[in-house]
């Protein structure tokens, strides 16, 4: 039950976080943004926004960046089970929006 509740709360945050061209890295930002990641569970009530950055030329690993309600940005460990749930929820939303 807690997992589904977390997924629902995260889905709400992700709905407002669709990628846009303005979010794409510019020439000077072609590197990983996360030097350290956090694996410990962060309660969804503290998260304002979640950004998923797929691996690519700029970085060899997927990056998950949470913006907290206090404005602080936290890089999440993409291998942590609760962060994988965020990724799955995001992918399901994309699939549902495509039709």
N, CA and C of each residue as an Amber inpcrd file, in Angstrom:
protein
   297
   0.8220000  -1.2010000   0.0000000   0.0000000   0.0000000   0.0000000
   0.8610000   1.2580000   0.0000000   1.9610000   1.2270000   0.7630000
   2.8390000   2.3900000   0.8150000   3.4700000   2.6490000  -0.5510000
   3.8530000   1.5710000  -1.2540000   4.4530000   1.7200000  -2.5790000
   3.5190000   2.3920000  -3.5590000   2.2520000   1.9820000  -3.5540000
   1.2870000   2.5900000  -4.4790000   0.9950000   4.0300000  -4.0970000
   0.9620000   4.3150000  -2.7950000   0.7530000   5.6880000  -2.3560000
   1.9100000   6.5590000  -2.8230000   3.1360000   6.0500000  -2.6470000
   4.3100000   6.7870000  -3.0980000   4.2600000   7.0040000  -4.6030000
   3.8830000   5.9710000  -5.3500000   3.7990000   6.0850000  -6.8080000
   2.7750000   7.1390000  -7.2130000   1.6500000   7.1820000  -6.5330000
   0.6110000   8.1550000  -6.8450000   1.0860000   9.5770000  -6.5650000
   1.7450000   9.7710000  -5.4280000   2.2520000  11.0990000  -5.0890000
   3.3210000  11.5290000  -6.0880000   4.2170000  10.6150000  -6.4260000
   5.2760000  10.9320000  -7.3820000   4.6880000  11.2320000  -8.7530000
   3.6670000  10.4950000  -9.1550000   3.0270000  10.7320000 -10.4490000
   2.4900000  12.1570000 -10.5240000   1.9640000  12.6500000  -9.4140000
   1.4570000  14.0150000  -9.3680000   2.5850000  15.0080000  -9.6330000
   3.7470000  14.7750000  -9.0240000   4.8830000  15.6670000  -9.2300000
   5.4100000  15.5680000 -10.6490000   5.4390000  14.3580000 -11.2030000
   5.9840000  14.1670000 -12.5390000   5.0920000  14.7400000 -13.6230000
   3.8050000  14.7740000 -13.3790000   2.8770000  15.2920000 -14.3840000
   3.2450000  16.7210000 -14.7720000   3.7450000  17.4920000 -13.8160000
   4.1030000  18.8830000 -14.1030000   5.5580000  19.0280000 -14.5180000
   6.2550000  17.9030000 -14.7060000   7.6840000  18.0040000 -14.9910000
   8.0540000  17.4370000 -16.3520000   7.2030000  17.6560000 -17.3520000
   7.5370000  17.1440000 -18.6800000   8.7280000  17.9080000 -19.2330000
   9.6250000  17.2090000 -19.9190000  10.8240000  17.8700000 -20.4250000
  10.4990000  18.8800000 -21.5190000  11.2910000  19.9190000 -21.5900000
  11.1220000  20.9240000 -22.6300000  12.4960000  21.2740000 -23.1790000
  12.5450000  21.8810000 -24.3590000  13.8440000  22.2470000 -24.9210000
  14.6610000  23.1390000 -23.9940000  14.0040000  23.9470000 -23.1830000
  14.7270000  24.8210000 -22.2610000  15.4690000  24.0180000 -21.2040000
  15.0130000  22.7750000 -20.9330000  15.6490000  21.9400000 -19.9290000
  16.8420000  21.1710000 -20.4810000  17.0200000  21.1690000 -21.7910000
  18.1130000  20.4090000 -22.3950000  19.4490000  21.0480000 -22.0310000
  20.4810000  20.2130000 -21.8510000  21.7840000  20.7830000 -21.5230000
  22.3190000  21.6340000 -22.6710000  22.9560000  22.7370000 -22.3310000
  23.5780000  23.5740000 -23.3510000  25.0210000  23.1230000 -23.5340000
  25.7110000  23.7020000 -24.5020000  27.0580000  23.2450000 -24.8590000
  27.9870000  23.1370000 -23.6520000  27.9140000  24.0620000 -22.7140000
  28.7900000  24.0350000 -21.5480000  28.3640000  23.0460000 -20.4820000
  27.2080000  22.4200000 -20.6280000  26.6840000  21.5120000 -19.6110000
  26.7000000  20.0610000 -20.0720000  27.5730000  19.6960000 -20.9750000
  27.6060000  18.3320000 -21.4850000  28.4180000  17.4390000 -20.5520000
  27.9210000  17.2920000 -19.3260000  28.5440000  16.4410000 -18.3250000
  27.4760000  16.0300000 -17.3170000  27.8090000  15.0500000 -16.4930000
  26.8670000  14.6280000 -15.4530000  26.6280000  15.7850000 -14.4840000
  25.4000000  15.9330000 -14.0450000  25.0750000  16.9650000 -13.0730000
  25.2180000  16.4610000 -11.6460000  25.1340000  15.1340000 -11.4620000
  25.1640000  14.5430000 -10.1240000  26.5230000  13.9250000  -9.8280000
  27.2230000  14.4800000  -8.8440000  28.4910000  13.9070000  -8.4150000
  28.2690000  12.9110000  -7.2820000  27.2580000  13.1560000  -6.4640000
  26.8840000  12.2550000  -5.3760000  25.3860000  12.0410000  -5.4420000
  24.9460000  10.8380000  -5.0250000  23.5130000  10.5530000  -5.0330000
  23.0460000  10.1150000  -3.6600000  21.7720000  10.2880000  -3.4150000
  21.1320000   9.9200000  -2.1520000  20.2380000   8.7190000  -2.3890000
  20.4470000   7.6420000  -1.6210000  19.6360000   6.4350000  -1.7640000
  18.5410000   6.3560000  -0.7060000  18.7010000   7.0800000   0.3930000
  17.7200000   7.0240000   1.4830000  16.3930000   7.6240000   1.0280000
  15.3110000   7.0200000   1.4900000  13.9670000   7.4710000   1.1240000
  13.7320000   8.9030000   1.5820000  13.2480000   9.7140000   0.6830000
  12.8450000  11.0870000   0.9940000  11.3320000  11.1190000   0.8970000
  10.6770000  11.5950000   1.9390000   9.2120000  11.6150000   1.9480000
   8.7030000  12.5200000   0.8250000   7.7400000  12.0210000   0.0540000
   7.2160000  12.7970000  -1.0850000   6.6810000  14.1740000  -0.7180000
   6.2510000  14.3670000   0.5330000   5.7110000  15.6840000   0.9090000
   6.7890000  16.7690000   0.8770000   8.0690000  16.3610000   0.8770000
   9.1660000  17.3280000   0.8270000   9.6210000  17.6330000  -0.6000000
   9.1230000  16.8590000  -1.5720000   9.5680000  16.9990000  -2.9590000
   8.5960000  17.8740000  -3.7470000   9.1420000  18.8800000  -4.4340000
   8.3160000  19.7600000  -5.2570000   8.3160000  19.3210000  -6.7180000
   9.4280000  18.7350000  -7.1730000   9.5900000  18.4290000  -8.5970000
  10.6420000  17.3330000  -8.7510000  10.4420000  16.4470000  -9.7080000
  11.4280000  15.4070000 -10.0100000  11.7720000  15.4850000 -11.4940000
  13.0540000  15.4880000 -11.7870000  13.5230000  15.5370000 -13.1710000
  14.2990000  14.2610000 -13.4710000  13.9040000  13.5600000 -14.5220000
  14.6040000  12.3620000 -14.9660000  15.4180000  12.7210000 -16.2010000
  16.7180000  12.5080000 -16.1360000  17.6010000  12.8020000 -17.2600000
  18.1770000  11.4760000 -17.7420000  17.7760000  11.0250000 -18.9300000
  18.2880000   9.7420000 -19.4190000  19.7880000   9.8120000 -19.6950000
  20.4310000   8.6430000 -19.6270000  21.8590000   8.6200000 -19.9570000
  22.0240000   8.9750000 -21.4250000  23.1640000   9.5360000 -21.7470000
  23.4180000   9.9580000 -23.1200000  24.8480000  10.4260000 -23.2700000
  25.0910000  11.2540000 -24.2790000  26.4450000  11.7480000 -24.5420000
  26.9670000  12.6050000 -23.3910000  26.0690000  13.2860000 -22.7070000
  26.4690000  14.1660000 -21.6130000  26.8460000  13.4000000 -20.3530000
  26.2790000  12.1880000 -20.1790000  26.5030000  11.4190000 -18.9600000
  26.1900000   9.9520000 -19.2280000  27.0150000   9.0510000 -18.6940000
  26.8570000   7.6240000 -18.9580000  25.7870000   6.9570000 -18.0990000
  25.2520000   7.6570000 -17.1220000  24.2280000   7.0850000 -16.2450000
  22.9880000   7.9670000 -16.2370000  21.8420000   7.3410000 -15.9710000
  20.6120000   8.1150000 -15.8170000  20.7280000   8.9420000 -14.5380000
  20.2230000  10.1610000 -14.5900000  20.2360000  11.0130000 -13.4050000
  18.8050000  11.3270000 -13.0030000  18.5670000  11.3190000 -11.6980000
  17.2610000  11.6450000 -11.1450000  17.4990000  12.7680000 -10.1420000
  16.9410000  13.9380000 -10.4340000  17.1720000  15.1060000  -9.5930000
  15.8430000  15.5640000  -9.0010000  15.7890000  15.5770000  -7.6700000
  14.5910000  16.0350000  -6.9670000  14.8290000  17.4590000  -6.4840000
  13.8700000  18.3320000  -6.7560000  13.9070000  19.6750000  -6.2040000
  12.9790000  19.6730000  -5.0030000  13.5390000  19.9970000  -3.8570000
  12.7700000  19.9780000  -2.6250000  11.9210000  21.2490000  -2.5290000
  10.9330000  21.2260000  -1.6700000  10.0590000  22.3910000  -1.5100000
  10.8190000  23.6030000  -0.9880000  11.9660000  23.3720000  -0.3230000
  12.7740000  24.4950000   0.1540000  13.7370000  25.0080000  -0.9210000
  13.6690000  24.4210000  -2.1430000  14.4860000  24.8660000  -3.2600000
  15.7770000  24.0880000  -3.4470000  16.1650000  23.2960000  -2.4680000
  17.3990000  22.5080000  -2.5570000  17.2270000  21.3850000  -3.5740000
  18.2610000  21.1310000  -4.3790000  18.2320000  20.0350000  -5.3480000
  19.0220000  18.8650000  -4.7850000  18.4490000  17.6630000  -4.9180000
  19.0760000  16.4490000  -4.4150000  19.1290000  15.4340000  -5.5490000
  20.3160000  14.9060000  -5.8100000  20.4660000  13.8460000  -6.8040000
  20.1320000  12.5170000  -6.1390000  19.2010000  11.7930000  -6.7380000
  18.7630000  10.5240000  -6.1810000  19.4920000   9.3760000  -6.8610000
  19.7300000   8.3130000  -6.1040000  20.3960000   7.1220000  -6.6290000
  19.4180000   6.3710000  -7.5220000  19.6700000   6.2990000  -8.8380000
  18.7210000   5.6390000  -9.7440000  18.5970000   4.1360000  -9.5090000
  19.4950000   3.5470000  -8.6970000  19.4020000   2.1130000  -8.4050000
  18.6300000   1.8240000  -7.1240000  18.2800000   2.8530000  -6.3620000
  17.5010000   2.6600000  -5.1320000  16.0840000   2.2170000  -5.5000000
  15.5300000   1.2350000  -4.7860000  14.1950000   0.7130000  -5.1350000
  13.1130000   1.7890000  -5.2240000  13.0990000   2.7460000  -4.2960000
  12.0470000   3.7590000  -4.3270000  12.2440000   4.7280000  -5.4950000
  13.4890000   4.9280000  -5.9270000  13.7520000   5.7900000  -7.0840000
  13.3810000   5.0560000  -8.3680000  13.5970000   3.7410000  -8.4020000
  13.1720000   2.9430000  -9.5600000  11.6590000   3.0320000  -9.7290000
  10.9340000   3.1270000  -8.6220000   9.4790000   3.2740000  -8.6770000
   9.1040000   4.6010000  -9.3400000   9.8570000   5.6490000  -9.0470000
   9.6280000   6.9400000  -9.7010000   9.8310000   6.7960000 -11.2050000
  10.9180000   6.1270000 -11.6040000  11.2260000   5.9300000 -13.0230000
  10.1190000   5.1390000 -13.7130000   9.6470000   4.0710000 -13.0820000
   8.5750000   3.2530000 -13.6530000   7.2960000   4.0690000 -13.7970000
   6.9650000   4.8440000 -12.7850000   5.7660000   5.6810000 -12.8310000
   5.8620000   6.6790000 -13.9770000   7.0320000   7.2760000 -14.1610000
   7.2530000   8.2400000 -15.2380000   7.0680000   7.5740000 -16.5980000
   7.6470000   6.3770000 -16.7690000   7.5320000   5.6710000 -18.0450000
   6.0890000   5.2730000 -18.3370000   5.3550000   4.8580000 -17.3110000
   3.9450000   4.5100000 -17.5050000   3.1360000   5.7390000 -17.8970000
   3.4360000   6.8780000 -17.2950000   2.7340000   8.1150000 -17.6500000
   3.0050000   8.4900000 -19.0990000   4.2670000   8.3910000 -19.5220000
   4.6010000   8.7150000 -20.9100000   3.8330000   7.8210000 -21.8650000
   3.7600000   6.5390000 -21.5610000   3.0610000   5.5880000 -22.4150000
   1.5690000   5.9210000 -22.4730000   0.9780000   6.2740000 -21.3330000
  -0.4450000   6.6100000 -21.2910000  -0.7430000   7.9010000 -22.0470000
   0.1640000   8.8800000 -22.0120000  -0.0570000  10.1350000 -22.7200000
   0.0950000   9.9680000 -24.2230000   0.9080000   8.9830000 -24.6510000
   1.0950000   8.7430000 -26.0820000  -0.1250000   8.0970000 -26.7080000
  -0.9280000   7.4320000 -25.8990000  -2.1520000   6.8390000 -26.4260000
  -2.1470000   5.4080000 -26.2950000
